[in-house]
Amino acid sequence: MLSPLDNLLRHLFLKAQLGLTTEEQVGFQPPDQDWRNHVSSLQDRLALNIYLIDLRENLKLRSNAVTRTESNGQSFEQRSPLRVDCHYLITAWSPARYTPAIEPTIDEHDLLSGVVQTLFNLPSLIPREVYAPTPLPGGFPVDLADCELPVAVLPSDGFPKYAEFWGTMGQTHPWKPAVYLVVTTPFFQAKRQFGTLVTTRITEYRQAGRPETAETWIDIGGTVRAPLGQPVAKARVSLTPLAPGFGSQTTTTDGQGRFVFGGLREGQHTITVQATDLGPLTTPISVPSPTGNYDIQFP
């Protein structure tokens, strides 16, 4: 999640009309001698260094919640994402040398002012909105596209080891003022298979010691899907046994397109599904199904 966040910040400042027009003017490497050499190669163009200095888990946003989803007859679970505070030091750089006619520090301060204003106008970063009207770049994480990433600009306690930081960037390099930025981003956990969906439950009732009194009842469950496979919510599903003497049952699919019927007898049945914009669909089924599959998909 770090490289998408870096690219998001780069796009934000290039878009903000701060005098930054090319990607080479926004870098993420340490602001050491190599970076200074890079800035010198920019001739008269300013540069912005966005250095990731620290990572900390945001304990206030920690959650142990687990989300379960279904796909192709399998159940999956995914833990809530880890929330990580990404600490950046943002510094402005001018390649110009000081002369009576040029004071590059003023240009750097102007750029820093623009950075602060840009960030204060955004209480949170939403990647899709930052990139708009252009689309998200290829390979951008789908789960991150519409997330609100909280932003803390210039925390009052500041960066606690600022002098030590600049002391690692070379002996002759005076420190520069920096915009201290904290962006909270999720680190999504991988989904893991939780198990196979239970679609058939068979219950037998009998009097003790009298097998001839046995009665078997069957519960089934399935999913109604549209032609492209997406679940259909609020579809009306009716099940009718072909054997005489047993009545029909009707239910409505839930938000995941799931339906359940209970108290069925073994044998042949028909299922009729009525869904908005998809029309009625009738199909025969066996109860219990040899495959355990009762899903209905519109052609």
LOTOR-170871 format. One record per atom (N, C-alpha, C): x, y, z. Coordinates in steps of 0.02 Angstrom, whole numbers, plus 32768, in hexadecimal, padded with zeros to 4 digits. Example, Ala and Ser with C-alpha at 12.3 -4.5 7.8 and 13.67 -1.06 7.14 Angstrom:
% LOTOR-170871
82947EE48186;82677F1F8186;82947F5B8186;82827F908162;82AC7FCB8165;82858002818A;
//
This chain:
% LOTOR-170871
80287FC48000;800080008000;802A803F8000;806B803A8008;80958076800E;80A180977FCA;80B1806F7F97;80BE808E7F56;808080AF7F39;804380917F3E;800880B67F28;7FFE80F87F4E;800E80F87F8F;800881367FB6;803A816A7F9E;807881547F91;80AB81837F77;809481A27F36;807C81787F08;806681927EC7;802981C07ECF;7FFF81B17F00;7FC581DC7F0D;7FDB82217F22;800C82257F50;802682667F66;8048828B7F2D;806E82677F05;808F82887ECB;805A82A67E9D;802682807E8E;7FF2829A7E61;7FCE82D67E80;7FC382D37EC2;7FA1830A7EE4;7FC7834C7EDC;8009834B7EE5;803083887EE2;803D839E7E9A;8041836F7E6C;804883837E25;800783A37E0C;7FD0838D7E27;7F8E83A77E12;7F7F83EA7E32;7FA183FC7E68;7F9084367E91;7FAA84787E75;7FCB84777E3C;7FE484B47E1C;801484DA7E4A;804584B67E62;807784D47E8E;80B884E37E69;80B784DE7E27;80F484E87E00;811884A67DF3;80FA846F7E08;8117842C7DFB;80F2840F7DBF;811783FF7D8B;80F783E97D4D;810C83A37D37;814283897D51;815A83477D3C;8168831C7D79;816382DA7D6F;816D82AC7DA7;81B282B07DC5;81E482C37D9E;822882C67DB8;823182FE7DEB;81FF832B7DEF;820383617E20;81E7834C7E64;81CB83107E68;81B182F77EA8;81D282B37EB5;81FB82B07EEA;822082747EF9;8214825B7F3F;8224821B7F4A;821881FC7F8B;825881DF7FAA;829081EB7F8B;82D081D27FA5;82E881FD7FDF;831881E58006;8332820E803D;834F82508022;834482878044;835E82C8802D;83A982D0803C;83D082A38020;841882A3802D;843D82C07FF0;847E82B27FE9;84A482CF7FB3;848B82B87F6E;8476827A7F69;845B82627F2A;841E828A7F15;83F382997F46;83B882C17F37;83CD83087F23;83FD83257F45;841483687F34;8431836A7EEE;845483357EDB;846D83327E96;843483307E64;8400830B7E76;83C583087E4A;83A5834D7E43;839E83707E7B;838083B37E7A;83AA83E17E4D;83EC83DD7E52;841784077E28;840C83FB7DDE;83F883BE7DCC;83ED83AF7D85;83AC83CB7D6B;838283E67D97;834184007D81;834684477D67;838184637D67;838D84A87D4E;836584D97D77;833284F97D5B;830E852D7D7F;82CC85157D9D;82C184D37D9F;828184B97DB8;828684A47E01;825384B37E27;825084A07E6D;824184557E73;824F843A7EAE;824283F47EBB;822483EB7F01;820083B47F08;81E083A47F48;81F8835F7F5D;821183597F99;822783197FB4;81F483027FE8;81D782C77FDE;81A582AB800C;81C2826B8028;81E082708063;82068239807E;81DF821680B5;81D481D480AB;81B181AC80DE;81E2819D8116;81D681BA8150;820681B68186;81F4818381BB;81B3816F81BF;81A0814181F4;815C812281E4;815180E68200;811180C281FA;80FC80AC8240;80BC80BA8252;80A280A58292;805B808C828A;804A805682AE;8005804082AC;7FD9807282D2;7F9F808182B5;7F6F80AC82D6;7F4280818302;7F52807E8342;7F3080518370;7EE78065837B;7ED880A68374;7E9380BD837E;7E6580A08349;7E808090830F;7E56807682D9;7E5B802B82D1;7E7C800A8301;7E837FC182FC;7E3E7FA08306;7E317F6E82DD;7DF27F4982E2;7DFF7EFF82D8;7DDD7ED682FF;7DE27E8E82F9;7DA87E7082D1;7D817E9B82B1;7D477E83828B;7D5E7E59824F;7D347E29823E;7D417DFC8206;7D057DFE81D7;7D137E068196;7CDF7E078163;7CE07DC5813D;7CA57DA78135;7CA07D688111;7C7A7D7380D0;7C947D55809A;7C757D5A8058;7C707D15803A;7C497D108005;7C3E7CD07FE4;7C4E7CD67F9A;7C6B7CA27F7E;7C7C7CA27F37;7C847C5A7F1F;7C5F7C487EEB;7C647C067ECC;7C5E7BCD7EFF;7C2D7BD57F2B;7C217BA07F5C;7C517B9E7F96;7C7E7BCE7F9A;7CAF7BCF7FD0;7CA37C0D7FFC;7CB47C06803B;7CAE7C3E806A;7CF47C58807A;7CFC7C9A8079;7D3D7CB98087;7D357CEB80BF;7D6B7CF480E5;7D6A7D278119;7DA77D548113;7D9E7D928126;7DD37DC48121;7DD17DF0815F;7E0A7DF68180;7E0F7E2181BB;7E0D7E6A81A5;7DF77E9581D3;7DF97EDD81C5;7E407EF381B7;7E497F24818B;7E8D7F39817A;7EB27F5881B5;7EF37F4F81B4;7F1F7F7181E3;7F247FBA81CE;7F1C7FE881FE;7F21802F81EE;7F6680498203;7F89806481D3;7FCF807981DE;7FD680C381D2;7FF580E68202;8005812D81FA;8049813381D6;80488153819C;8084815D8175;809D81A48180;80D881AC819D;80F381EE81AF;812382068178;8113823E815B;813C825C8126;8159829E813C;819682AC8126;81B482EF812A;81B9830A80E3;8197834380D7;819583608093;81BF839F8092;81F183A08068;821D83DA8063;821F83F4801B;822984358015;822C84567FD3;827484667FC2;828584617F81;82CA84687F6B;82CE84927F2C;82FD84BF7F2B;830A84E87EF0;835184DA7ED7;835B84D27E96;839F84C77E7C;83C785087E75;83A685417E7F;83C885817E74;83FA85907EAC;842F85B37E9A;846085CA7ECB;844E86117EE0;845F86217F1E;844F86647F37;847A86987F15;845A86CC7EFC;847B87077EE2;845387437EFA;846F87807EF1;844787BA7F06;840387BE7EE3;83FE879F7EA8;83BF87A17E83;839287657E91;83AE87317EAD;838786F37EB8;838F86DC7EFF;835886D07F21;835986B37F64;832F86737F62;834D86387F53;832785FB7F49;82FE85E67F84;831285FA7FC1;82EC85E77FFC;82A586027FF9;829C863D7FDD;8258865A7FD7;822D862D7FAB;824986167F73;822385E97F47;821085A87F6B;823F858F7F94;823185527FB9;81FA855C7FEC;81FB8596800C;81C685A4803D;818285AB801B;818185CA7FE0;814285CF7FBB;8127858A7FA9;8154855C7F95;813E85197F84;812384F57FC2;814684FD7FFB;812D84DE8039;80E984FA804D;80DF853A8043;809E85588052;806785398028;8076852D7FE7;8046850D7FBC;803784C67FD1;806984A27FE9;805F845F8001;8030845F803E;803D848C806D;8012849080A9;7FCB84A08096;7FC184D18069;7F7E84E48055;7F5984AB8033;7F7D84878008;7F5F844E7FE5;7F4884198016;7F71840A8047;7F5F83D68077;7F2883EC80A7;7F28842B80BB;7EF4844380E8;7EAF844580C5;7EAE84488085;7E6F84478060;7E518401805C;7E7783CF8071;7E618389806C;7E65836980B1;7E2D836380D5;7E3083428117;7E4182F88111;7E3482DB80D6;7E47829680C9;7E54828F807E;7E7A825C806D;7E89824E8026;7E5E82148010;7E39821E7FDA;7E1381E87FBB;7E3181DE7F75;7E5581A87F6A;7E7A81A17F2C;7E5381AF7EEC;7E1781967EE6;7DF181A17EA8;7DE381EB7E9D;7DD882107ED3;7DCA82577ECD;7E0A827E7EBE;7E4382687EDB;7E82828A7ECE;7E9582837E85;7E8B82497E68;7E9E823D7E23;7E6C825A7DF1;7E2E82657E07;7DFA827F7DD9;7E1182C27DBB;7DFF82CF7D7C;7DD382A77D50;7DF7826F7D2B;7E3882677D35;7E5B82307D14;7E4C81F07D3A;7E4D81B67D1A;7E4081777D3C;7E7A81647D69;7E6D81357D95;7EA2811B7DC0;7ED880FA7D95;7F1680FF7DA8;7F4B80DF7D80;7F4480937D80;7F5E80747D4D;7F5B802B7D48;7F7C800A7D83;7F5C7FD67D9D;7F787FB27DD5;7F697FD07E19;7F4580087E1B;7F3580277E5C;7F077FF77E82;7F157FEB7EC3;7EEC7FBB7EE9;7EA27FCE7EEA;7E787FA07ED6;7E307FAD7ED2;7E147FBD7F18;7E2B7F997F4B;7E127FA37F8F;7E227FE87FA9;7E5680087F8E;7E6C80497FA7;7E4B80837F82;7E2D80767F49;7E1880AB7F1B;7DE980DE7F3C;7DB980C77F65;7D8880F47F82;7D8E80FB7FCE;7DC780E67FE8;7DD380ED8030;7DE281358043;7DCA8149807D;7DDD818A8098;7E1D818180C1;7E5281A280AD;7E92819E80D0;7E9981DD80FA;7E9181D8813C;7E9782138168;7EDC82338162;7EDD82758168;7F1A829C8160;7F2482C8819D;7F5F82C781B9;7F7282F681EE;7FAC832081D4;7FA2836281D0;7FD4839081B5;7FF183BA81EE;803483BB81F2;805783E38224;803E83D4826B;804483958282;8030838682C7;805683B382F8;803383C7832D;805083F9835A;808F83E2837D;809783A08388;80D3838883AA;810F8382837A;810283888338;813983878308;815C83448303;818F834182D9;81B6830482D3;81EC83058309;81EE82D48336;821882D98372;826382D48366;827882B8832E;82C082AE8324;82D882D282E5;82C4831282DF;82D2833782A2;831D8343829A;833F835782CF;8387836482CA;83AD832382BA;839982ED82D9;83B982AD82CB;83AE82988283;837382A68269;836482958223;839582B781F4;839C82F981FB;83C8831D81CD;8411830B81D8;842282F58213;846782E18220;847C82A381FA;844A827D81E0;845A824181B9;845E8250816E;8451828E815A;844F829F8113;848F82BF80FB;84C482BE8123;850482DB810E;851C830E8140;855F83188143;857C83458174;8574838E8163;856F839E8123;856E83E5810F;852983FB80F8;84F683D58108;84B383E580F1;848984028129;847C84438128;84518460815B;840984468152;83E78443818A;83A2842A8183;8375845E8164;833D8446814C;830B8470812C;82C9846A8153;829F849D814E;825C8495816C;823584618144;820A843D8167;81E484078147;819B840A815D;817083F58130;812A83EA8141;812483A2815A;810F839C8197;8107835A81B6;80C1834181A7;80BC830A8182;807B82F0816B;807382A88183;80388298819D;8027825481B0;7FE8823F818A;7FEE820A8163;7FB681EF813D;7FA881A88158;7F6A819A8168;7F5781588181;7F3A812F8147;7F5A80F7813A;7F4580CD8102;7F378086811A;7F07806480FB;7EFB801F810E;7F2B7FEF80EC;7F3E7FBB8110;7F627F8380F4;7F327F4880F5;7F187F3580BB;7EE47F0380B7;7F007EBC80C2;7EDB7E9580E9;7EEE7E5080F6;7ED67E2380BD;7EFB7DF080B0;7EE87DC1807B;7EAA7D998091;7E7F7D898061;7E467D5E806F;7E5E7D168077;7E3F7CF280A4;7E4F7CAB80AA;7E0F7C8380A9;7E147C47808C;7DDA7C1D8086;7DC47C0580CB;7D857C0F80D9;7D6A7BFD811A;7D497BB88119;7D2F7BA580E0;7D0E7B6480DB;7CDE7B6380A1;7CC27B298095;7C907B208060;7C4B7B32807B;7C247B558052;7BE17B688067;7BB67B2A8073;7B8D7B2C80A7;7B5D7AF780B4;7B1D7B08808E;7B0C7ADE805E;7AD17AEC8035;7A997ABA8041;7AA87A838063;7A757A4F8071;7A7B7A3880B9;7A417A3680DB;7A3F7A1B811E;7A0779E88121;7A1779AA8135;79E779748137;79DD795F8180;799F79618196;798E795081DB;795C791681DB;796A78E48204;793D78AA8209;792178A7824F;78DF789C8253;78BD78948293;789F784E8296;78A5782C82CE;788777EA82D8;787D77DD8322;784E77B1832F;7844779B8374;787A77688385;7892776A83C2;78C7773D83D7;78B376F583CE;78DD76CF83AA;78D1768883A0;789D7678836C;788476AA8349;7851769E8315;786676BF82D4;7892769F82AD;78AA76BD826E;787376CB823C;783B76A78241;780476B38211;77E376F7821A;77F177188253;77D3775A825F;77FF77938245;783677838225;786577B7820F;784677E681DD;7853782681E6;7840785A81B7;787E788581A8;788878948169;78C378BB8155;78AD78FE8139;78CB79348153;78BD7977813B;78FF79968123;78FA79BD80EE;793679D780CD;79307A2380C8;79677A4680DA;796C7A8E80D0;79A17A9A809A;79947ACA806D;79C47AD98038;79CF7B248033;7A067B378015;7A157B7E800A;7A3D7B887FCA;7A317BBF7FA9;7A547BCD7F6B;7A597C187F5F;7A727C2A7F25;7A7C7C717F13;7A5F7C7D7ECD;7A3C7CB47EC6;7A247CCA7E84;7A587CFA7E67;7A6C7CEC7E29;7AA07D157E09;7A887D307DC6;7AA07D6C7DB6;7A927D8B7D75;7ABD7D697D3F;7AB37D7A7CFF;7AD97D597CC9;7B247D5C7CD1;7B3E7D937CEF;7B867D997CF7;7B9F7D7D7D39;7B727D5F7D60;7B877D3E7D9E;7B7D7D667DDD;7B6A7DA57DD9;7B617DCD7E15;7B217DB87E39;7B1F7DB77E7C;7AE37DA37EA0;7AA97DD47E96;7A6D7DB97E97;7A307DE17E8C;7A0A7DE67ECE;7A087E217EEB;79E47E2C7F2A;799A7E397F1D;79717E287F4E;79297E357F4D;79057E137F14;791F7DDB7EFD;78FC7DB47ECA;78C87D877EED;788F7D7D7ECE;785B7D517EEA;78677D0A7ED1;786F7CDC7F01;787F7C967EF0;78487C697F0B;782C7C407EDE;77F77C117EF2;780D7BCA7EE3;78007B9D7F12;78127B567F0A;77D27B2D7F0D;77C97B027EDB;778D7AD87ED7;77A07A8F7ED1;778C7A647EFF;779A7A1C7EF7;776D79FE7EC2;778979CE7E9C;776179AD7E68;773379787E85;7745795D7EBE;771C792A7EDE;76DD794B7EFA;76A3792A7EF3;766579487F0D;766479477F59;763C79757F74;763379777FBC;766179A57FE2;768F79C67FBF;76BE79F47FE0;76B77A397FC0;76B17A6B7FEA;76A77AAF7FD0;76E77AD17FBA;76DF7B097F97;77187B317F81;77317B5E7FB9;776F7B757FB1;778C7BA67FDF;77A87BE07FB6;77A67C1B7FD3;77BF7C587FB1;77E97C807FE2;78207C9A7FC9;784C7CC47FF3;786A7CFA7FC8;78937D267FE6;78B57D5D7FC2;78FF7D597FD2;79287D637F9F;79707D5F7FAA;79887D9A7FD4;79BE7D8E7FF9;79DB7DC38023;7A0B7DEE7FFA;7A317E17801B;7A5E7E457FF8;7A957E227FD1;7AA47DE37FE1;7AD67DBC7FBD;7AB77D8C7F8C;7A767D947F7F;7A547D697F4F;7A437D247F69;7A4A7D1A7FAC;7A3F7CD87FC8;79F57CCB7FD9;79E07C8C7FD1;799D7C777FE5;79A37C35800B;79717C278035;79707BE9805D;79297BCF805E;79237B8D8056;78E27B6B805F;78EC7B338091;78BA7B2980BC;78BE7AF680F0;78817AC880F0;78897A908111;78517A618118;783D7A3F80D8;786E7A2D80AE;785F7A0F806D;786379C38071;784079A28044;7844795A803C;7873794A8002;789079108005;78BB78FA7FCE;789278F17F8F;78AE79067F56;788B78FE7F16;789B79377EE6;7873793A7EB2;787B796C7E7E;785179AA7E8C;786E79E47E80;784C7A247E8B;785B7A527E50;78377A897E4C;78477ABF7E1E;78517AFF7E45;787F7B277E2E;788B7B6A7E4B;787C7B9E7E16;78557BD07E29;78457C087DFD;785F7C487E1D;78867C6D7DF7;78A47CAB7E10;78887CE67DE7;78737D197E0A;785C7D567DEA;78867D907E05;78A87DB37DD8;78D47DEA7DEC;78C97E257DBD;78CE7E617DD8;78C57E9D7DB1;78F77EA07D77;78DF7EAE7D3C;79077EB57CFF;79247E737CE6;79157E3B7D08;79307DFB7CF2;78F87DCA7CDE;78BA7DD87CF4;78827DAD7CE1;78817D6D7D08;784D7D427CFD;78477D037D21;78757CCD7D02;788C7CA17D2D;78B57C697D17;78A27C2C7D41;78907BF57D1F;787C7BB87D42;78AD7B817D31;78C37B5B7D64;78F37B257D59;78E47AEC7D88;78ED7AAE7D72;78E27A747D9F;791E7A687DCB;79137A4F7E07;79497A3D7E34;793879FB7E57;796C79D87E6E;7963799D7E97;797479B07EDF;794B79957F0D;795879A17F54;795F795D7F76;799B794E7F92;79D779787F91;79FB79757F4E;7A2079A97F3E;7A4579AB7F00;7A83797E7F04;7A9179577ED1;7ACE792C7ED2;7B0E79557ED9;7B0D79927EC0;7B4979BD7EC4;7B4779ED7EFE;7B0E79F37F20;7B077A247F56;7AFF7A6A7F3D;7AF17A737EFC;7AEC7AB57EDE;7AA47AC57ECD;7A8A7AFB7EE7;7A457B117ED9;7A457B587EBB;7A7E7B6F7EA5;7A827BB37E8A;7A5A7BB97E49;7A3D7BF37E3F;7A177C027E03;7A377C3D7DE0;7A497C357DA0;7A687C6C7D7B;7A407C7A7D3C;7A317CBB7D33;7A0C7CCF7CF7;7A3B7CCA7CBB;7A217CB37C83;7A4A7CAE7C46;7A587CF27C27;
//
